[in-house]
Amino acid sequence: MTDIREGAAEPEDLARLFVERANARDADGLAALYAPDAVMAYPPGSSTVGREAIRAVLAEMLEHVPLPFPVEEPLPTVRHGDLALTSTRPSDGTGGRVQVARRQPDGTWLRIIDRPEVPGGQ
């Protein structure tokens, strides 16, 4: 994949970009959606901290999940200054996917907290 990747102009873009990059099995592109100090509640029951650790976990996930991931219905975004709470209605019937994003100095958005759900509550 090219080194030039689309940034998230709006917090809602992060979910779409995640699906596109996951379906391309682009772990580096997925990690680029996260702030360097981001926290992700994955694998289930644990937390992964930092962009590099998140990249490693997502690379492992991409080796085992069936693709393609569908684009999921976004729920309304809640914004407060440079922070945004985003979520989607999962197509797999799990409880919900929720993220906190922060606007960067260049105006793009990155995830700082991510709580994904996985099929079957795994």
C-alpha beads as a LAMMPS data file, in Angstrom:
LAMMPS data file: protein, C-alpha beads

122 atoms
121 bonds

1 atom types
1 bond types

-500.0 500.0 xlo xhi
-500.0 500.0 ylo yhi
-500.0 500.0 zlo zhi

Masses

1 110.0

Atoms # bond

1 1 1 0.000 0.000 0.000
2 1 1 1.177 3.535 -0.625
3 1 1 2.640 5.612 2.211
4 1 1 0.161 8.399 1.485
5 1 1 -3.114 7.530 3.176
6 1 1 -6.328 9.447 3.443
7 1 1 -6.784 11.046 6.849
8 1 1 -10.122 11.290 8.625
9 1 1 -11.522 14.734 7.838
10 1 1 -14.407 14.060 10.242
11 1 1 -14.578 11.642 13.180
12 1 1 -17.240 9.645 11.353
13 1 1 -14.699 8.883 8.597
14 1 1 -12.682 6.694 10.963
15 1 1 -15.151 3.782 10.830
16 1 1 -15.228 3.804 7.016
17 1 1 -11.444 4.015 6.780
18 1 1 -11.095 1.187 9.301
19 1 1 -13.325 -1.084 7.194
20 1 1 -11.524 -0.178 3.946
21 1 1 -8.091 -0.837 5.442
22 1 1 -9.164 -4.010 7.248
23 1 1 -10.623 -5.393 4.018
24 1 1 -7.284 -4.624 2.329
25 1 1 -5.520 -6.428 5.231
26 1 1 -3.515 -3.231 5.804
27 1 1 -2.415 -3.374 9.460
28 1 1 -0.145 -0.353 9.033
29 1 1 -3.041 1.648 7.587
30 1 1 -5.285 0.570 10.459
31 1 1 -2.679 1.602 13.027
32 1 1 -2.405 5.008 11.334
33 1 1 -6.013 5.671 12.431
34 1 1 -4.884 5.657 16.081
35 1 1 -3.020 8.290 18.079
36 1 1 0.456 7.231 19.240
37 1 1 -0.866 6.917 22.823
38 1 1 -4.232 5.336 21.970
39 1 1 -5.860 2.586 24.019
40 1 1 -7.876 -0.239 22.476
41 1 1 -9.953 -2.709 24.504
42 1 1 -8.846 -5.687 22.410
43 1 1 -8.212 -8.583 22.639
44 1 1 -11.343 -9.127 24.737
45 1 1 -10.704 -8.719 28.429
46 1 1 -7.506 -6.727 27.982
47 1 1 -6.209 -3.351 26.831
48 1 1 -3.658 -2.665 24.123
49 1 1 -1.810 0.632 24.571
50 1 1 0.096 2.567 21.915
51 1 1 -0.041 2.647 18.132
52 1 1 2.689 0.032 17.620
53 1 1 1.057 -2.450 20.008
54 1 1 -2.320 -1.791 18.374
55 1 1 -0.769 -2.449 14.953
56 1 1 0.563 -5.802 16.134
57 1 1 -2.799 -6.841 17.609
58 1 1 -4.667 -5.768 14.472
59 1 1 -2.188 -7.605 12.213
60 1 1 -2.841 -10.772 14.224
61 1 1 -6.612 -10.184 14.053
62 1 1 -6.475 -9.767 10.277
63 1 1 -4.882 -13.201 9.939
64 1 1 -7.879 -14.861 11.605
65 1 1 -11.079 -12.931 10.860
66 1 1 -13.278 -13.572 7.847
67 1 1 -13.385 -10.686 5.388
68 1 1 -14.881 -8.528 4.072
69 1 1 -15.968 -6.433 7.030
70 1 1 -19.230 -4.641 6.226
71 1 1 -19.629 -0.892 6.600
72 1 1 -21.831 -0.488 9.670
73 1 1 -24.542 2.051 10.365
74 1 1 -23.079 5.021 12.263
75 1 1 -24.886 6.322 15.318
76 1 1 -24.952 10.074 16.011
77 1 1 -21.568 11.545 16.915
78 1 1 -21.234 13.540 20.137
79 1 1 -18.634 16.324 19.954
80 1 1 -16.996 18.485 22.577
81 1 1 -14.304 20.757 21.178
82 1 1 -11.510 18.582 19.820
83 1 1 -13.046 15.354 21.152
84 1 1 -15.720 13.211 19.534
85 1 1 -17.558 10.082 20.663
86 1 1 -18.397 7.866 17.694
87 1 1 -20.173 4.538 17.508
88 1 1 -21.706 2.132 15.054
89 1 1 -24.556 -0.343 15.182
90 1 1 -22.744 -3.679 14.699
91 1 1 -23.863 -5.839 11.811
92 1 1 -22.901 -8.961 13.799
93 1 1 -25.426 -8.335 16.574
94 1 1 -22.894 -7.528 19.325
95 1 1 -23.605 -4.716 21.779
96 1 1 -21.902 -1.818 20.057
97 1 1 -18.620 -0.354 18.941
98 1 1 -17.585 2.906 20.596
99 1 1 -14.585 5.158 19.997
100 1 1 -13.281 8.479 21.253
101 1 1 -11.472 10.504 18.611
102 1 1 -9.332 13.621 18.984
103 1 1 -8.830 16.327 16.370
104 1 1 -5.168 16.677 15.458
105 1 1 -3.334 19.972 14.837
106 1 1 -3.699 19.413 11.059
107 1 1 -7.492 19.105 11.419
108 1 1 -7.697 15.333 10.895
109 1 1 -9.075 12.953 13.517
110 1 1 -7.453 9.936 15.209
111 1 1 -8.867 7.388 17.613
112 1 1 -7.604 7.719 21.178
113 1 1 -9.912 5.138 22.815
114 1 1 -11.481 2.199 20.989
115 1 1 -13.836 -0.379 22.453
116 1 1 -14.713 -2.831 19.701
117 1 1 -17.030 -5.776 20.215
118 1 1 -16.386 -9.114 18.593
119 1 1 -18.823 -11.760 17.287
120 1 1 -20.109 -14.126 19.925
121 1 1 -18.816 -11.994 22.796
122 1 1 -15.345 -13.495 22.463

Bonds

1 1 1 2
2 1 2 3
3 1 3 4
4 1 4 5
5 1 5 6
6 1 6 7
7 1 7 8
8 1 8 9
9 1 9 10
10 1 10 11
11 1 11 12
12 1 12 13
13 1 13 14
14 1 14 15
15 1 15 16
16 1 16 17
17 1 17 18
18 1 18 19
19 1 19 20
20 1 20 21
21 1 21 22
22 1 22 23
23 1 23 24
24 1 24 25
25 1 25 26
26 1 26 27
27 1 27 28
28 1 28 29
29 1 29 30
30 1 30 31
31 1 31 32
32 1 32 33
33 1 33 34
34 1 34 35
35 1 35 36
36 1 36 37
37 1 37 38
38 1 38 39
39 1 39 40
40 1 40 41
41 1 41 42
42 1 42 43
43 1 43 44
44 1 44 45
45 1 45 46
46 1 46 47
47 1 47 48
48 1 48 49
49 1 49 50
50 1 50 51
51 1 51 52
52 1 52 53
53 1 53 54
54 1 54 55
55 1 55 56
56 1 56 57
57 1 57 58
58 1 58 59
59 1 59 60
60 1 60 61
61 1 61 62
62 1 62 63
63 1 63 64
64 1 64 65
65 1 65 66
66 1 66 67
67 1 67 68
68 1 68 69
69 1 69 70
70 1 70 71
71 1 71 72
72 1 72 73
73 1 73 74
74 1 74 75
75 1 75 76
76 1 76 77
77 1 77 78
78 1 78 79
79 1 79 80
80 1 80 81
81 1 81 82
82 1 82 83
83 1 83 84
84 1 84 85
85 1 85 86
86 1 86 87
87 1 87 88
88 1 88 89
89 1 89 90
90 1 90 91
91 1 91 92
92 1 92 93
93 1 93 94
94 1 94 95
95 1 95 96
96 1 96 97
97 1 97 98
98 1 98 99
99 1 99 100
100 1 100 101
101 1 101 102
102 1 102 103
103 1 103 104
104 1 104 105
105 1 105 106
106 1 106 107
107 1 107 108
108 1 108 109
109 1 109 110
110 1 110 111
111 1 111 112
112 1 112 113
113 1 113 114
114 1 114 115
115 1 115 116
116 1 116 117
117 1 117 118
118 1 118 119
119 1 119 120
120 1 120 121
121 1 121 122
